[in-house]
Amino acid sequence: MSGPEPSHPMYVTVLAEDRLTAQGVEAHLAADERVRVLAAGAEQPPDVLLVITGELEEKTFAALGRYCPKGPAEAPRLVLVAHRPTAAQLVRAAGLGLVAFMSRERTTLADVTEMLCTAARGAAPPPRPVPGPQPERSRAGPRDAAAAETADEPPSFSAREIAVLRQLAAGFSTTEIAAALHYSERTVKYVIHEVTARHGLRNRVHAVAYALRHGLL
């Protein structure tokens, strides 16, 4: 995990579709000295809003909207844990402050904590949890890439990764993408590298095709 830890505890609010899940996650987070848990509806706004749900429904977006009254620039950073959101739902969530999405089927409590810390300091999201040894996936060759394409489980992409992939799909260069998204060229190249390495893809064209195949663009 790269980058410094936050210099002060991060304040996190947990929104879950059932109270049992919320209490379990809150208890786990409260045991970490880096985290301060805020109750939903607390007067103090959280640094990060953690949303855990099965399906993204209108009531979910309505709840998110209460934390984003003036647009994503003033909203808490949103980390979403859900089953299979559509590309349209992820784009809509990005307008409410989404910085990272994690597949509910593959996410552990430890993964959630580290993602929250990463989101709080504004760094690029770490790779999603995947079966098998991570180094082998990072060095994936053509056979691994083919396996990735045929996997039943849809891939997980952060909102930033989707934004970059959309620009690539439109034919823009890294320089043009950096200008359009207000990133540095180094950041754009890093995002592309993370996507291709994490999913065992050959290049940026393959990355765009992979995301399109899974309905994320």
Secondary structure as the mmCIF struct_conf table of DSSP 4:
data_model
#
loop_
_struct_conf.conf_type_id
_struct_conf.id
_struct_conf.beg_label_comp_id
_struct_conf.beg_label_asym_id
_struct_conf.beg_label_seq_id
_struct_conf.end_label_comp_id
_struct_conf.end_label_asym_id
_struct_conf.end_label_seq_id
BEND BEND1 GLY A 3 GLY A 3
HELX_LH_PP_P HELX_LH_PP_P1 PRO A 4 PRO A 6
BEND BEND2 SER A 7 HIS A 8
HELX_LH_PP_P HELX_LH_PP_P2 PRO A 9 PRO A 9
STRN STRN1 MET A 10 ALA A 16
BEND BEND3 GLU A 17 ASP A 18
HELX_RH_AL_P HELX_RH_AL_P1 ARG A 19 ALA A 30
TURN_TY1_P TURN_TY1_P1 ALA A 31 ALA A 31
BEND BEND4 ASP A 32 ASP A 32
TURN_TY1_P TURN_TY1_P2 GLU A 33 ARG A 34
STRN STRN2 VAL A 35 LEU A 38
TURN_TY1_P TURN_TY1_P3 ALA A 40 GLY A 41
BEND BEND5 GLU A 43 GLN A 44
HELX_LH_PP_P HELX_LH_PP_P3 PRO A 45 PRO A 46
BEND BEND6 ASP A 47 ASP A 47
STRN STRN3 VAL A 48 ILE A 52
BEND BEND7 GLY A 54 GLU A 55
HELX_RH_AL_P HELX_RH_AL_P2 GLU A 58 GLY A 65
TURN_TY1_P TURN_TY1_P4 ARG A 66 TYR A 67
TURN_TY1_P TURN_TY1_P5 PRO A 69 LYS A 70
HELX_RH_3T_P HELX_RH_3T_P1 PRO A 72 GLU A 74
BEND BEND8 ALA A 75 ALA A 75
HELX_LH_PP_P HELX_LH_PP_P4 PRO A 76 PRO A 76
STRN STRN4 ARG A 77 ALA A 82
BEND BEND9 HIS A 83 HIS A 83
HELX_RH_AL_P HELX_RH_AL_P3 ALA A 87 ALA A 94
TURN_TY1_P TURN_TY1_P6 GLY A 95 GLY A 97
STRN STRN5 LEU A 98 SER A 103
HELX_RH_3T_P HELX_RH_3T_P2 ARG A 104 ARG A 106
HELX_RH_AL_P HELX_RH_AL_P4 LEU A 109 ALA A 120
TURN_TY1_P TURN_TY1_P7 ARG A 121 GLY A 122
HELX_LH_PP_P HELX_LH_PP_P5 ALA A 123 PRO A 129
BEND BEND10 PRO A 131 GLY A 132
HELX_RH_AL_P HELX_RH_AL_P5 GLN A 134 SER A 138
TURN_TY1_P TURN_TY1_P8 ARG A 139 ARG A 139
HELX_RH_AL_P HELX_RH_AL_P6 PRO A 142 THR A 150
BEND BEND11 ASP A 152 GLU A 153
HELX_LH_PP_P HELX_LH_PP_P6 PRO A 154 PRO A 155
HELX_RH_AL_P HELX_RH_AL_P7 ALA A 159 ALA A 169
TURN_TY1_P TURN_TY1_P9 ALA A 170 GLY A 171
HELX_RH_AL_P HELX_RH_AL_P8 THR A 174 LEU A 181
TURN_TY1_P TURN_TY1_P10 HIS A 182 HIS A 182
HELX_RH_AL_P HELX_RH_AL_P9 GLU A 185 ARG A 198
TURN_TY1_P TURN_TY1_P11 HIS A 199 GLY A 200
BEND BEND12 ARG A 202 ASN A 203
HELX_RH_AL_P HELX_RH_AL_P10 ARG A 204 ARG A 213
TURN_TY1_P TURN_TY1_P12 HIS A 214 GLY A 215
#
